[in-house]
Amino acid sequence: MTAQLVALCFDANDPLRLARFWAGVLGWELVDDPRDGITLLPGDDTGFRIRCLPTQEKKTRPNQMHFDLTSTSLEDQRRTVAKALELGARHIDVGQRPEEDHVVLADPEGNEFCVIGPDNKFLADCGFVGALASDGSQEVGYFWGEALGWPLVWDQDEETAIRSPHGGPKITWGGPPVAPKTGKNRLRFDLAVPPHGDQRAEIDRLVSLGATRIDVGPQEAGQVMMADPDGNEFCVRASR
């Protein structure tokens, strides 16, 4: 059975502070799970958790993926930006043009995210977490569609997007040029094999789709680290 996307993991120098920030912005519940550590539980249709994991490494480059948060009006967009700034975000310049309707921010650890204006039609049917916008190739978009069993909802000019049949955010890849990968990503996906599923068979399936197994040092019990065709790390957990 196809593994499910269960969490988006953030590497963090201060996991609790980062979790409190995102709990405040998203309105999600913060829990200290004995198995998953500091975790945010979605209060909407997002469909996956956020895990904040400790690391000593500092952020040195733009992340491979970031949140696009949606707005219902200009006033709603201003409220979201003001709340994020109050909680510890800051404005950043990533080359956005003045006429663009999104506001680019960074969370307390420098992770980029956008607050999108109300006229964005691509995210019009999505919730507050509209998208995980990713730097990546068309090939990797196809891979993740097959890996998760999610249909393509956009495939044009080498840009791709997929979305769960149950709704929630889109995952998008911007196509070329794709930034060269240097070092471990600070954000990654956690997949889990469904109850009574076969982890080894699922890993073999993912390898057949273009993933590779990787060694990143000691890992939690029951986890296998892999990389997608663009080299982005992700984890496959055994069923619980």
Secondary structure, 3 states (H helix, E strand, C coil): CCCEEEEEEEEECCHHHHHHHHHHHHCCEEEEECCCEEEEECCCCCCCEEEEEECCCCCCCCCCEEEEECCCCHHHHHHHHHHHHHHCCEECCCCCCCCCCCEEEECCCCCEEEECCCCCCCCCCCCCEEEEEECCCHHHHHHHHHHHCCCEEEEECCEEEEECCCCCCEEEECCCCCCCCCCCCCEEEEEECCCCCCHHHHHHHHHHHCCEECCCCCCCCCEEEEECCCCCEEEEECCC
